[in-house]
Amino acid sequence: MSNLVRKQFYISQFHNSLLKRKAKELGIKETELVRKALDLSLKTIMPDTKSMEKWQEETKFIQDRMRQANTDRGVRTWKREDLYDR
């Protein structure tokens, strides 16, 4: 627990009721439920770095293919099966 930082914020009565009900239903403290919700929410908003690196690799691959297609003037020099060898 020593790595926790105290934060104070305001929530609506509606959110407070939901938080209390869900924490009781799950059998955990409200603070733990808030931390779990933050973890889940932030993962959705900010994907992990490795996933981002993979998307950047894919983007570069697609851009390279598009550039290649433009220089070939529409003549494709690769076969569909070549894509699966990567």
ZAPA-994243 format. One line per 8 residues: number of its first residue (from 1); their letters; for each residue y, x negated, z negated of N, C-alpha, C. Coordinates in steps of 0.001 Angstrom, whole numbers, plus 524288, in hexadecimal, padded with zeros to 5 digits. Each point is the difference from the previous one (the first is absolute). Layout:
N
NUM = A = Y,X,Z,Y,X,Z,Y,X,Z ~ ...;
***
This chain:
86
1 = MSNLVRKQ = 7FB50,7FCDF,80000,804B0,80321,80000,804F6,7FCB0,80000 ~ 7FF9F,7FB0B,7FF30,804AB,7FCB2,7FFAA,802A2,7FF4D,80549 ~ 7FD59,80140,8044B,8026E,7FF51,80523,802D7,804EA,801D0 ~ 80080,803E8,7FC8A,802B1,804D3,80157,805CD,7FF80,7FEE4 ~ 8031F,8029A,8033F,805AB,80007,7FF6C,801AF,80596,7FEE8 ~ 8035E,800AC,7FC3A,801C1,8053E,7FE9F,80406,801DD,803F5 ~ 7FF35,804C1,80204,803AF,8027B,80397,80135,80569,7FDE2 ~ 804B8,801C5,800D9,8017F,80534,7FE49,8024B,802DB,804AB;
9 = FYISQFHN = 7FE1F,804CB,800EE,801FA,80313,80460,7FFA2,805C5,7FEB1 ~ 8029F,8032F,8030D,8000D,8059D,7FF20,7FCB8,802B8,8042A ~ 7FD1E,80406,7FE4E,7FD0E,80344,8039F,80149,805BB,7FECF ~ 7FF06,80361,803B2,80129,80590,7FF3E,7FC0D,8026E,7FC35 ~ 80158,80494,7FE03,7FC6C,802D9,7FC98,7FAED,8013D,802F0 ~ 80087,80149,804FB,7FB73,80125,8033E,7FC55,7FB4D,8003D ~ 80232,7FB5B,80124,7FCCB,7FB3D,80041,7FDAD,7FEBB,7FAA8 ~ 802FA,800EB,7FBF2,7FE13,7FF05,7FAB9,7FB3E,80363,7FECE;
17 = SLLKRKAK = 80045,80501,80170,7FB92,80391,7FF2D,7FB3C,7FE35,80319 ~ 800E2,7FE91,804EE,7FBAB,7FE22,8033F,7FD92,7FB12,7FDC0 ~ 8034D,7FC6B,7FE53,7FE2D,7FB0F,7FDD0,7FCAF,800EF,7FB26 ~ 801E4,8033D,7FC7E,7FD15,80128,7FB30,7FABA,8028C,80142 ~ 8001E,803DB,8037E,7FB35,802D3,80155,7FBFA,7FC63,8028F ~ 801C6,7FCD5,803BC,7FC5B,7FC91,802CB,7FDDF,7FBC1,7FC66 ~ 80342,7FDC2,7FCB9,7FE39,7FBF1,7FC58,7FBDF,8023A,7FC4D ~ 800F5,804BD,7FE17,7FC34,8027F,7FC80,7FAEB,8011C,802E7;
25 = ELGIKETE = 80083,801E5,804DC,7FB65,80132,80331,7FCB0,7FB1F,800F3 ~ 80299,7FB92,800F3,7FD3C,7FB17,8010E,7FE69,7FD1B,7FB0D ~ 80236,8019E,7FB9D,7FEB8,7FD72,7FB0D,80275,7FA9B,7FF7E ~ 804A1,7FF5A,8024D,802C8,7FAFC,7FFA1,8058F,80101,7FE15 ~ 80299,7FBD5,7FE62,80566,8007A,7FE3D,8038F,800E0,804AA ~ 8045F,80286,7FEF6,803CB,80106,80427,801E6,7FAEA,8027B ~ 800D8,7FC0D,7FCD4,801E3,7FB02,80214,7FC18,7FDA2,803DA ~ 7FB00,80084,7FEC9,7FBFD,7FDF5,8038D,8000B,80308,80522;
33 = LVRKALDL = 800B7,8050F,7FFAE,8003A,80335,804B9,804BA,7FE82,80352 ~ 80464,7FEFE,7FD88,804B2,7FE51,802E4,7FEF1,7FAD4,802B8 ~ 7FD82,7FC50,7FD47,7FEC7,7FAE9,8026E,7FC55,800A6,804A0 ~ 7FC0E,80363,7FF6D,7FC57,800EF,80452,802CC,80279,804A9 ~ 80385,803B6,7FEDA,802F3,8028C,8042E,80380,7FC12,802D4 ~ 8026C,7FC7A,7FD12,80344,7FBF5,80264,7FCBC,7FC69,8037F ~ 7FB7F,7FE58,7FE08,7FC8D,7FCAE,8031B,7FE9B,80296,8052A ~ 7FE62,804D9,7FFAF,7FE62,802DE,804AA,80496,800C9,803BA;
41 = SLKTIMPD = 80468,8017F,7FDE7,8049E,80103,8032B,801EF,7FB06,802AB ~ 8003B,7FBBB,7FD25,80202,7FB21,8023A,7FC57,7FDC1,80419 ~ 7FAF4,800D6,7FF70,7FC4E,7FE39,80406,800E0,802F5,8050E ~ 8016E,804FE,7FF95,80104,80333,8049B,80506,7FE45,802A7 ~ 803F1,7FEE8,7FCD8,80513,7FE81,80217,7FFF2,7FA5F,801F8 ~ 7FD71,7FC89,7FD20,7FFFF,7FA70,8013C,7FA62,7FE1D,80082 ~ 7FDE9,80004,804CD,7FAA1,7FE2B,8009E,7FF6D,7FA52,7FE56 ~ 7FB41,7FE87,7FE8C,7FF39,7FAA3,7FE37,800FC,7FC1C,8046A;
49 = TKSMEKWQ = 80110,7FB34,7FE95,8018B,7FBED,803A8,7FBD9,7FEEC,80417 ~ 7FB0C,7FFF5,7FE70,7FBD7,7FEDE,803BC,7FFC9,80420,80448 ~ 800AD,804EF,7FE98,8000D,8042A,803DE,8048B,7FF3C,803C3 ~ 80482,7FE99,7FDE0,80493,7FF1C,80347,7FF0B,7FB82,803CA ~ 7FD8D,7FBD2,7FE28,7FED6,7FB8A,80362,7FC6D,801A3,8047C ~ 7FC2A,8033D,7FEDC,7FC6A,801E2,80414,802EB,80341,80409 ~ 80388,80373,7FE32,8030A,80329,803A1,8037D,7FC93,8035A ~ 8023B,7FBE7,7FDBE,8034E,7FC79,80306,7FCCF,7FD22,8041F;
57 = EETKFIQD = 7FB33,7FE73,7FEA8,7FC8A,7FD88,803D3,7FED1,803C2,80478 ~ 7FEDB,804E3,7FEB3,7FEE3,803F1,80405,804BA,800EB,8037B ~ 80495,80052,7FD9F,804CD,800CF,802F7,800D8,7FB89,803CD ~ 7FF3D,7FB37,7FE37,800A0,7FB71,80368,7FC07,8002E,8047A ~ 7FB2C,80166,7FED3,7FBF2,80061,803F7,80186,803FF,80431 ~ 801D5,8048C,7FE46,80189,80419,803B0,804A0,7FE3B,80350 ~ 803D7,7FD87,7FD8B,8048E,7FE1E,802EB,7FE70,7FBDF,803FF ~ 7FC6D,7FC81,7FE81,7FE1C,7FC0F,803A8,7FD48,8028B,804A1;
65 = RMRQANTD = 7FCD4,803F4,7FEF8,7FD42,802D1,8042D,803E4,802B9,8039F ~ 80406,80249,7FDB4,803EF,802AD,8032B,802F5,7FC1F,8036D ~ 80156,7FB77,7FDC2,802A2,7FBEB,80311,7FC84,7FE25,80472 ~ 7FB12,7FF4C,7FED1,7FC45,7FE3C,803EE,7FF8E,80408,80466 ~ 7FFDC,804FA,7FE9F,7FF9E,80426,803EE,804D0,8000D,8037B ~ 8048B,7FEFA,7FDBB,804CE,7FFE5,80316,80014,7FB72,803CF ~ 7FDF7,7FB81,7FE62,7FFF9,7FB79,80385,7FBC7,80081,80424 ~ 7FBE1,802E2,7FEE9,7FBD3,800CA,803CD,8015F,80443,803ED;
73 = RGVRTWKR = 80490,80273,7FF40,801C5,8043F,80370,7FC01,80456,80069 ~ 7FDE3,8016E,7FB7F,7FC7B,8046E,7FFDE,7FA5B,7FEC3,8013A ~ 7FED4,7FB22,80185,7FA94,7FE8F,80120,7FD99,7FDFA,7FAFA ~ 7FC43,802D5,7FE1C,7FD84,7FE85,7FB18,7FBED,7FBCE,80114 ~ 80046,7FBD2,7FCEF,7FC5F,7FBA1,800B5,7FBCD,7FFE8,7FBD2 ~ 7FFEC,803D4,7FC89,7FC31,80022,7FBD4,7FCF8,80523,80044 ~ 7FB6A,7FFD6,7FDA3,7FCBB,804AB,7FFD5,8002A,80247,7FA82 ~ 7FEDB,804E5,7FF98,80010,802A2,7FAF2,7FC80,7FD35,7FC10;
81 = EDLYDR = 7FB8F,7FE0F,801C1,7FC61,7FD52,7FC7F,8026A,7FB1D,7FD8E ~ 803CB,7FD9B,802C8,8028D,7FB53,7FDF4,802DE,80124,7FADF ~ 801CA,804BF,7FF4E,802CA,8016A,7FB3E,7FC8C,7FFB9,7FB39 ~ 7FAEA,800F1,800C8,7FC70,80018,7FB91,7FE27,7FA89,7FE7B ~ 80129,7FC1E,8031C,7FE7D,7FA9F,7FEC8,803D8,7FD5E,7FC57 ~ 80473,80267,7FEFD,803FC,7FD93,7FCA7,7FE17,7FF54,7FA81;
***
